[in-house]
């Protein structure tokens, strides 16, 4: 805003300099866009890319699972987590929570966290204005609270993409942005071994791992990638002496 105001003043004082002023403004917008397209950037506000120091000292990691609940995949994910004593954080789409309330409630009942992934998961989310962003987030807060009786504390933007307008909205609602330290690209890669390798290579305390129950890619055998990856990932975490927790647990 200051740059725009300064450019306007400079244009009044030196109208012949308009090409340079326009170039400066365009460069500013390109920079902001690039930062917003980098999900792990902290330049636009607070963004959890790793767990806090206290959680690292406790040997904790966090598995986050996006885009659900999914009636085919999520119950199987819950069974795998239960078999291994694992905890996960589900970044849920508000509309899907309302559509599949029993699955959402099962996540909470089994000790997992349900967090805000917007109401509709619009892929143009990063292009929305502040009023529309706030509408999306508040609707998702309401959907999850009404169905599950819990209020999300964390938010993850659809596809991780955001604009400079997001952080003030998060502050008003009381949400913290969370991205990840490792992702397997399991919505586009059907190779479970490659996804597991990306997630587990140099895995250490403090890592936030990203998987998907919704929009999951399929392996050659037709399985959602997360179903093949998650049991092996949980075994690796245990072998390395680490412990899975939810994001709210890591924040304590």
PyMOL commands that set and color helices and strands:
alter all, ss='L'
color gray80, all
select helices_A, chain A and resi 2-13+15-36+53-57+74-84+94-99+101-109+125-127+130-148+158-160+166-173+192-200+225-239+247-250
alter helices_A, ss='H'
color red, helices_A
select strands_A, chain A and resi 60-68+88-92+113-116+154-155+176-177+182-183+208-212+243-244
alter strands_A, ss='S'
color yellow, strands_A
deselect
rebuild
show_as cartoon
